[in-house]
């Protein structure tokens, strides 16, 4: 059975990664059991969602600026390489 889960966005950032501007959103379910990262290319409007562990979501939420951009690049690199973003 498939079930849709409602996510609440708790952080939105605009970042520069690999020379492109992206909007990133961190979201979680109300009970905190599921976490997601939503990344949108501001130029092309393409977006990709990633499921995160609680540990990954916490780690990303702690970082700002260059540290945040470096961590996000690790996560989205394969989608950048394949032109999904």
N, C-alpha and C positions, 0 to 999 in steps of 0.2 A: 504494500500500500504506500502511496506517495502522499506526503503531507507538506504543505507550505508552512514555513515558520516566519513569524514576524520579527524583523530586526529593528532595533532602535539605533540610529546614528548618534554617536556620542562625541565624535571628533571629526572635523573637516579641516584639511590643510591644502594649501596650494604650494606645490614644490616644483623644482627644476631638476629633472633627471635626464642625463644623457643629452642635454641641450634642448629638451622639450618641456613644456609646462604641463603639469598634471594636477588634477584635483583628486585627493585621496580622502576616503571616508572610512572610519573605523566604526563598526557596528557590532551589536551583540543582542542576543535574546534577553528578554526581561529577567530570566532566571540565571543568566550569565554562563550557560552551558555551551552555547555556540557563539563563535566569533567570526567576523568576516572583514575583509579588506576589499574595498571597491575602488578601482583606479580608473580614471577617465582622462584620456588625452584631450586637452583643451582645444587643440587645433582640429583634430579629426572627429572628435566626439565619440571615438571608439572607447569601450570600457570592458573591463574584465573584473570578475569577482574571484576572491580567493578565500577558502575556508582556513581559519587559523586556530591553533590550539590556544588555550587560555594563557599559556606561558609566552607564546609568540605575540599575542595581542598586548599583553602587559609590557613586554620588552619594547615593542614599537611605540606604545603610548608613553613610555618614559623619555623617548628621544625627540630632539628638535633639530632643525637646520641640517647641517651636513651629515650628522650621525643618522638622522632620520632618512635622508636621501640615500645614503649608502646602504642602509638596511632594506629600504624599498627596492633599490636596484637589484639586490640579491634575489628578492622575491619575484620581480617581474622580468628579469633578464631574458628568460626563454620566450616570453610573449613579445618582447621587443625584437628579439632575433627573428621570430617568425612573422613579424609585422601585424600581430593581433592588436597592438596598441599604437 
